[in-house]
């Protein structure tokens, strides 16, 4: 009769649970190669890159930032990782979830409690002590849930998976911070070089204005010439002012990334010429599954959601709890004592919960479906960012080569134009147009060089940074 009742208590709540909700299979990366290899992008430069300087295939590593040829960049990234408050908050989140995982794991262990006490009786008899201890007792209680259908085990797996997801989220936050810091330093250096070029162009324009002023007194130049050159000088100085403002804003943003107060922070001077462009072997698209921390986090959340569903399903099943206790009592301190031992088992099966268990199960299943969809979104985003970064590398390298040639031509044209103007062979507006072209070309060349370095950093970020081991020993099959 008891056996039949146990079967009945197991079947009835299971039938009330209803059919299992179908969850789609997690997506997989099927692309075997990138749209255009990184090495094809180097060939786009043609004769600008000699064969002896062709890039070698180098994989990502933890010393990636040292391969830029300057210790400033590596030190800055290390400082950002150590002091950025966003990373600190992400690490604290991991610690919080570790505590919750410890709580979830405690459900698989027995609970033990102890108690002790004495009872004092007051008496008015003057021949005895004020108090006489009539009863002393001590007890020990032990209880253990057998976890017949794995609810506690599923909860522990879900909690461990959440810890892993938070650890991967922490890695992703650190990757964003360090790449943002590296990008900011490159832009800081580029702005410094652009300011230097703008100051040189302003000085040349100011010298030409002085020459025109002298020639005006000699009757060779006109006031129109003075007005044209004065306007050109004002334009160059306005551009210089904009660059100064942009660099100040970049410095303030960099201070925030480093966890510092911007008013007292100023990065060290750095030139783009001191930064080397490292090469990266992008590998295969499938490598993103192991490199990208956001993909790893999404995968861990699928495992966590699976554990929640298993726990919600197990909640419909009966639970069996064993308990035992022992009690030692003495009628007086130092007197004889008695021992009482007891043991028991309690069976609980949910029959009617007003839809609460069904709601929990549906919620957990929907969260699992959402986790699978977010995992697929993370894969698609990673592939798109990888393709975009590779395209950025290819085109930035091409622009660097083109602008280097354009800068040489513009510099020579400007030199010849100034000579011809002073000899009276060309009008002033032709000289101004020629020098303006040189100014714009030189500035664009620096921007192209900046974009090439930023493209390398973006590719490092898109590929997931330096690969690391699994967070906390997490495995999807656990």
Long-range contacts (C-beta under 8 A, 24 or more apart in sequence): 6-318, 6-347, 9-318, 9-347, 9-349, 10-317, 10-318, 10-349, 12-349, 12-351, 13-316, 13-317, 13-318, 13-349, 13-350, 13-351, 13-357, 14-316, 14-317, 16-316, 16-357, 16-358, 17-313, 17-316, 17-357, 17-358, 17-361, 18-358, 20-313, 21-362, 21-365, 21-366, 21-369, 23-309, 23-365, 23-368, 23-369, 23-372, 24-369, 24-372, 24-373, 25-372, 26-299, 26-302, 26-372, 26-375, 26-376, 27-372, 27-375, 27-376, 27-379, 28-379, 29-285, 29-286, 29-288, 29-289, 29-379, 29-383, 31-285, 31-286, 31-383, 32-284, 32-285, 32-286, 33-284, 33-285, 34-282, 34-285, 34-386, 34-387, 34-390, 35-387, 35-390, 35-391, 36-390, 36-391, 36-394, 37-282, 37-390, 38-279, 38-280, 38-281, 38-282, 38-390, 38-393, 38-394, 38-459, 40-394, 41-390, 41-393, 41-394, 41-395, 41-397, 41-398, 42-397, 44-394, 44-397, 44-398, 45-397, 45-398, 45-401, 46-401, 48-401, 48-404, 48-405, 49-401, 55-279, 56-279, 57-279, 57-281, 58-278, 58-279, 58-280, 58-281, 59-280, 59-281, 59-283, 60-280, 60-291, 60-460, 60-463, 60-464, 60-465, 60-466, 60-467, 61-466, 62-466, 64-278, 64-460, 64-465, 64-466, 65-178, 65-182, 67-276, 67-278, 68-275, 68-276, 68-277, 68-278, 68-453, 69-274, 69-275, 69-276, 70-270, 70-274, 70-275, 70-276, 72-185, 72-268, 72-270, 73-182, 73-185, 73-186, 73-275, 76-181, 76-182, 76-185, 76-254, 76-258, 76-267, 77-178, 77-181, 77-182, 79-258, 80-177, 80-178, 80-180, 80-181, 80-257, 80-258, 80-259, 81-174, 81-177, 81-178, 83-258, 83-259, 83-260, 84-177, 84-257, 84-258, 84-259, 85-259, 86-173, 86-177, 87-170, 87-173, 87-174, 87-177, 90-166, 90-169, 90-170, 90-173, 90-174, 91-170, 93-166, 93-169, 93-170, 94-163, 94-166, 94-167, 94-170, 96-166, 97-159, 97-162, 97-163, 97-166, 98-163, 100-159, 100-162, 101-156, 101-159, 101-160, 101-162, 101-163, 103-159, 104-152, 104-155, 104-156, 104-158, 104-159, 105-156, 105-159, 107-145, 107-147, 107-152, 107-155, 107-156, 108-147, 108-152, 108-153, 108-156, 110-142, 110-143, 110-144, 111-142, 111-143, 111-144, 112-140, 112-141, 112-142, 113-140, 113-141, 113-142, 114-138, 114-139, 114-140, 114-141, 115-139, 115-140, 115-141, 118-333, 132-332, 133-332, 133-333, 134-331, 134-332, 135-329, 135-330, 135-331, 136-329, 136-330, 136-332, 136-333, 136-337, 137-327, 137-328, 137-329, 137-330, 138-327, 138-328, 139-325, 139-326, 139-327, 139-328, 140-325, 140-326, 141-323, 141-324, 141-325, 142-323, 142-324, 142-325, 143-321, 143-322, 143-323, 143-324, 144-321, 144-322, 144-323, 145-319, 145-320, 145-321, 145-322, 146-319, 146-320, 146-321, 146-322, 147-319, 148-317, 148-318, 148-319, 148-320, 149-314, 149-317, 149-319, 150-310, 150-314, 151-310, 151-311, 151-314, 151-315, 151-317, 151-319, 154-307, 154-308, 154-310, 154-311, 154-314, 155-307, 155-308, 155-311, 156-307, 157-303, 157-304, 157-306, 157-307, 157-310, 157-478, 158-303, 158-304, 158-305, 158-306, 158-307, 158-308, 158-311, 159-304, 159-307, 160-472, 160-474, 160-478, 161-300, 161-301, 161-303, 161-304, 161-307, 161-474, 161-478, 162-300, 162-301, 162-304, 163-471, 163-472, 163-474, 164-296, 164-297, 164-300, 164-303, 164-470, 164-471, 164-472, 164-474, 165-297, 165-298, 165-300, 165-301, 165-304, 166-297, 167-471, 167-472, 167-474, 168-293, 168-294, 168-296, 168-297, 168-300, 168-471, 169-293, 169-294, 169-297, 171-293, 171-296, 171-465, 171-468, 171-471, 172-292, 172-293, 172-294, 172-297, 175-293, 175-461, 175-464, 175-465, 176-461, 177-257, 178-465, 179-457, 179-458, 179-460, 179-461, 179-465, 180-257, 181-254, 181-257, 181-258, 182-457, 183-454, 183-457, 183-458, 184-250, 184-253, 184-254, 184-257, 185-254, 185-267, 185-270, 186-272, 186-275, 186-450, 186-453, 186-454, 186-457, 187-250, 187-450, 187-454, 188-247, 188-250, 188-251, 188-254, 188-267, 188-270, 189-270, 189-271, 189-272, 189-274, 189-275, 189-450, 190-272, 190-446, 190-447, 190-449, 190-450, 191-243, 191-246, 191-247, 191-250, 192-247, 192-269, 192-270, 192-271, 193-271, 193-272, 193-273, 193-446, 194-243, 194-443, 194-446, 194-447, 195-240, 195-243, 195-244, 195-247, 197-439, 197-442, 197-443, 197-446, 198-236, 198-239, 198-240, 198-243, 198-439, 198-443, 199-240, 201-236, 201-435, 201-438, 201-439, 201-442, 202-233, 202-236, 202-237, 202-240, 204-435, 205-229, 205-232, 205-233, 205-236, 205-435, 206-233, 208-418, 208-431, 209-233, 211-422, 212-428, 221-428, 225-428, 228-428, 228-429, 228-432, 229-428, 229-432, 232-432, 232-435, 232-436, 236-439, 272-446, 272-449, 272-450, 272-453, 275-453, 277-452, 277-453, 277-456, 278-456, 280-456, 280-459, 280-460, 280-463, 282-386, 282-390, 282-459, 282-463, 283-463, 285-383, 285-386, 287-463, 288-379, 288-382, 288-383, 288-386, 288-463, 288-464, 290-464, 290-467, 291-463, 291-464, 291-465, 291-467, 292-378, 292-382, 292-463, 292-464, 293-464, 293-465, 293-468, 294-378, 294-381, 294-382, 295-375, 295-378, 295-379, 295-382, 295-464, 296-470, 296-471, 298-371, 298-374, 298-375, 298-378, 299-375, 299-476, 300-471, 300-474, 300-476, 301-371, 301-374, 301-375, 302-368, 302-371, 302-372, 302-375, 302-476, 303-474, 303-476, 303-478, 304-371, 305-364, 305-367, 305-368, 305-370, 305-371, 306-368, 308-364, 308-367, 308-368, 309-361, 309-364, 309-365, 309-368, 311-364, 312-357, 312-360, 312-361, 312-363, 312-364, 312-365, 313-361, 315-350, 315-357, 315-360, 315-361, 316-350, 316-357, 316-361, 317-349, 318-347, 318-348, 318-349, 318-350, 319-347, 319-348, 319-349, 320-345, 320-346, 320-347, 321-345, 321-346, 321-347, 321-348, 382-462, 382-464, 385-458, 385-461, 385-462, 386-459, 386-462, 386-463, 388-458, 388-462, 389-455, 389-458, 389-459, 389-461, 389-462, 389-463, 390-459, 392-451, 392-454, 392-455, 392-458, 392-459, 393-452, 393-455, 393-456, 393-459, 396-448, 396-451, 396-452, 396-454, 396-455, 397-452, 397-455, 399-448, 399-451, 399-452, 400-445, 400-448, 400-449, 400-452, 402-448, 403-441, 403-444, 403-445, 403-448, 404-445, 406-441, 406-444, 406-445, 407-438, 407-441, 407-442, 407-445, 410-434, 410-437, 410-438, 410-441, 410-442, 411-438, 411-442, 413-437, 413-438, 414-438
